[in-house]
Amino acid sequence: MNEQDIMKQIDNQTKDIPIPDSISPENIKKMLDEQIGKENTFDHNITSSTLEESDNYTSSTGKRNRFVRHFTAAACIVLCLIGGATAIHVNNKSMSETSNAPTESAMYDAAEESAEEPAAEAIENEETSRSGEDLVTQSSLQSPSSYDAYYETLHDAYQAYYDRLATVTNEDSAVYESTDEALVAESETAATGVSSLRQDMSDATNDSTKTQSKESFSTTNTQEKTVDEGDMIKTDGTYIYKVISRFNDNTGHEDQTLTITETDNGNLKALTSIDLYKFSEDNTNEYTNFHEFYLYENYIVLLYTKQNYTFENASTETNIVIYDIEDKEHPRMLKTLTQSGWYESSRISNGFLYTISNFHDTNLDTPTPYTNYIPSVNGKTIECSNIYYPRDILMQTTYVITSVDLNNPKDFTDTAAIPTNGGQTYVSDSSIYFYTTLYDEVTKTEITKVRYDEGILIPGENATVAGYLYDSFALSEYDNHLRIVATIPANNISLLRDIAPLDVSANTEDVSSNERVKVKEDVNVLYILDDNMQLTGKISGIAPGEQIYSARFIGDIGYFVTFRNVDPLFSVDLSDPTNPTILGQLKIPGFSNYLHNYEDGLLLGFGEEIDANTSEFLGLKLSMFDVTDPTDVQEQDKYIIEHSQYSEAQHNHKAMMIDPNKNIFGFVYSTLDPSSQEYVYYYSTYTYNRNDGFVETAKYKVDDSSGFKNNAVRGIYIGDHFYLATNKSITSFEIGSTNPISKIYFK
Amino acid sequence: MNQEEIIAHVLLAKNGDSTSFCKLYELYYKDMYRFAYYTLGNQQDAEDVISETVLDAFRGIKNLKKPEKFKSWIFQILSTKCKRQIAVYISNREHLKDEAETEQFIQDDHPYAEHLDVQKAFSKLNETEKVIISLMVFAGYNSRETAKILGSQEGTIRSTKSRALTKMSQYLKEEFA
């Protein structure tokens, strides 16, 4: 059964579920009229008294306080003016709080300030009273003294959460109406260091010890140069290693196979194929999901998740399997290591493999067995000293991080278990960052930092920033500082103290609905955090009304693209972490999903061309930006791929083959033939130079169904040859030629 | 109801017109209930979160800046409410025990017994998985839209979805075998 079928089955089986009469539209209308009618009778009185009181205020407390109070009042007035009848509970709240409301002039100032701010320009927030601590909160992790103590901590945290929820529910939802609560209320003093944390280590060295090869060849396109990422294809310049997964008609499951192919200047020869997973009728309870693999020296490191279902119980385990491939025709399985949870991500840095899995089968019914809430490595429950929990321990899952010395892969070097929400991973050359966006009253992203050095894991601090990150390229660590670009959704702006002033112009009298939309728009923020995850500097209010589509940090300069109907490429000077400044911006139609430092002074953008007037999609686009002068970024060249629709490389950087030294890049994409209305997949390779611009050097049709699947089609080059690999075959060509030299099909 | 009519009703509802609001509600309430029922696994609580959602939505609709987004907006409110309710369940173990007993009780003569299979398969999912599957199956969102509603990443949604569906299909297979 495929996913669509299962979903259809669920849909069908649940379609005619009986609907209780109490929620029929008729009864709901009755309820609404009763409820709202009750509230309306109070509404007028409260509204007018609030207004009067605001007018008469003269007292004020500290500056910060005043600002927040002021905003409450402003929001209240806006609601009264526009919202009409139904603003009751906001009014109720502000009633008790307006006793500290601002002077009339303070209000006036704020309104004026925001009126001066040009809508599409970046706005720097300089007022010292509005420090960034409200946008960013930071705390440290700690370890439990015993499993039982850990159980107590977890249990109490959930109990407290439950109590808090009970009050929240009674108070009515604050989610959709502006108050000064939310993130501001959560601002706390930074936690002090915790003794159980390990010593800070010196920075990791970045020397990689990869084997040298006579010819150049492509490697997996990674976010950080010195940190390797897994993929479904790898090469060492002589052999191509690929994992293929194919649907087996007999069993109805996908079989997964590791293949080794000799390239020999385009003369392909299949050497080996190892079955990684084949569905077996004897063991229907077991299910294996293969994720990716690495090539390290003479080892292949495979990563997969194994799930075991029994009627009462399900267990999920991440497997790390190391093969010795010195003898290419007879690879030898060397070691299997396991850790609890679904495979999440991994990296190789400086000879160590770091693997992250996600243990979400937490069950707090009873204090024992410990395995109900504490994950294991190699079947052994993780020790207390390796568990690090944040102050706010409420979590959906526990993340397990392990390290393995690949030069001596006997066992895990180190382990850490961190209960957190953290879903995605960004790894710099010295730290692992988990981040996840929480949809709560305020959309915020929680980031947990784990330093590493020679396999030793040093869980550190945890910071929460307002807004969401578009993907891992929104994060970059450089010179011990973490740079982050985030988008803050419009409906959150009023909840955040620090950017609230942007919103205050909603206070103006005759707000036509259009204008209101303008000031209630998404904004973007750049944060810089120091080594301890404390905010050092930020730029807020960037590009109101647009969302970040891509970012790339190159040393001290950051570039990012926001989009509504034109694509401003921003360049930001980050050399002073306490004072990031916008250097320039360039507006062009369309947007880039991916940015790559092509060579000095050139930044490649890959994305979509969009008609600035009609918002019509015009095709996939390559842009080359001249960033020699970051204050004056220019679009040097652009190239629109005819009839193109979508490319995996827009959202998965590993799908892009790119080597600026060789001046080659390529990716798979789909096209829609306008006459036949058929989708066809192609892989194209390109070069770029300043005189000729982009040149498509070859275009290959993907002749099997692999194009539809993610991670299935990859191109690599070795020396003067290009190899196109799918789930069914590998074909070799001279670079720039479409005449196949040889082709092998996987059995 | 076409897009323009929806927008027109939203604008009227923004001015406090409960009739227009209920016209909009009528479009989606079946899917909303299905969403709540399967996410929470409990009829009474599903009714309650629907009522709460409606009240909040009606009060808050004046803040809805894109009228054409009414559906995803109201599902966003609903999913937040369901998440809170699930958090209550997690903390309140008594509730879970009672639930287990009533489940046994209704199984035999429940008029919609076939729903229980899916519901049981649902109960094998964790909170996030439930919400994601509900949004995708009952509300008909794709992974990109679901990611937007939940403020998550598309890739995460996709992988969570397939993980959840694997769990469910395994369970259903066992049940029907």
Interface residues (C-beta under 8 A of the other chain):
Chain A: M1 E3 I6 M7 Q9 I10 D11 Q13 T14 K15 I17 P18 I19 P20 S22 I23 S24 P25 E26 I28 K29 M31 L32 D33 Q35 I36 L79 I82 G83 G84 A85 T86 H89 Y158 Q159 Y161 Y162 L165 A166 V168 T169 D172 S173 V175 Y176 E177 T284 N285 Y287 N289 Q307 Y309 F311 A314 W342 H360 L364 D365 Q396 G423 Q424 T436 T437 L438 Y439 T443 Y468 D471 P489 A490 N491 R516 V517 K520 H651
Chain B: N15 G16 S18 T19 F21 C22 K23 Y25 E26 Y29 K30 Y33 R34 Y37 Y38 Q43 A46 E47 I50 S51 E52 V54 L55 D56 A57 F58 R59 G60 K62 N63 K65 Q76 I77 T80 K81 R84 A87 V88 I90 S91 N92 R93 P111 Y112 E114 H115 D117 V118 K124 N126 E127 T128 I133 M136 V137 F138 I149 L150 G151 S152 Q153 E154 G155 T156 K161 S162 R163 L165 T166 K167 M168 S169 Q170 Y171 L172 K173 E174
